[in-house]
């Protein structure tokens, strides 16, 4: 048995044919780990990003609240909203880039 560095998964060697498999108790963690507590440094970074990227009237208060929520609850509505907004902006930018690329290909095709 060894620990896979990439996925932190225990991997067992298969016994030769005819031998019984070793009995092991397996614990499967829940798939939803969104509410895991977040270390202080990471919580600070995420809170700074959220209030910096999408500032409100009470930036300092929002930062402190978001950092505290992340550390105590593992999630923050302010940070979640900032991530969702960023994702939407990226999706729109990607759609524009793909459409532009497609138009360039059409123009090049017509030249051929």
N, C-alpha and C positions, 0 to 999 in steps of 0.2 A: 504494500500500500504506500502511496506517496501523495503529496499535495501538489496539485497543479497550480503554478504561480499565477497564471493568467486569470483563472476563474475561481480560485479558492475552493476547488472541488476535490474531494477525495476520490482517487482512481484506484481500483483494485485489479490486480493481475488475475487473469482467468486461470482456474486450476486445470490440470490435464484432464482429458476426456475420461469419464468414469468416476472421478472424484467428486465428492459433494462440495457445493459452494459454501463458503463460510457464512454463518448467520450473523447478520449485522442489524442493529437497530438504526433505521434511517429517519432523520428528522428533516422535513422539507420546510424551509422558511417561507413565509407568505410572499407572494409576488409583489404586492403593493408595499413598497418601502418608502412611500412619500412622507410618512410621518415619523421617520427616524430623526432622532435629535441631531442637530447639526453643530459641529465644533464652533467655538467662538470666532476663530479667524475666518472660516468659510461663511458664517452667518454675517459677519461684518462686511465681507466682500460683496455678498449678494444684496445686502441692505444698501450699501453705497451705490451699487449699480442701479438698483431700483429707484432710489431717490434722485440719483444723478441723471439718469436717462429720462425720467418722467417726473420732474420736480413738481411739488405742490407748494402751498403757502407755508406749511410747517415742516420744512425739510428735516431739521434736527429732530423734532418730535417723531416724525415718520420713520427716520433712520433708527432711533432708539427702540421704537415699538416693533419695527420689523425685525431687528436683530434679536430682541427679547423673545418674540414669537417663534422665530426660527430655532433658538436655543431651547426654549421650553416646550414647544409643541411640534417642532419639526417642519412647520409650514407657516407662511405668512401670506395673507391675501394681497398685500402690496407687492411683494416679490412675485407671487404667482401671476398677478395682473400684468406686471412689467414683462415677465417672460412671455406671456400670451400675446401681448402687444408687439413685442420684438419679433415673435414668430410670424405674426400676421404681416408685419412690415417686410420681413425676409421673404415670405411667400409671394407678396406682391412684387418685390424686386426680382425674384426668380422668374415669375410669369412674364414680366417685362423683358428680362434678358433673353428668355426662350423665344418670345415673339420677335424680338429684334434679330436674333440669330436666324430664325426661320425666314424673315424677310430678306436678309442678306443672302441666304441660300437660294431663295427664289430669284433674286436679281442675278446672281452668278449663273444660275441655270438658264435664264433667258439669254445671257450673253453667249452661252455655248452654242 
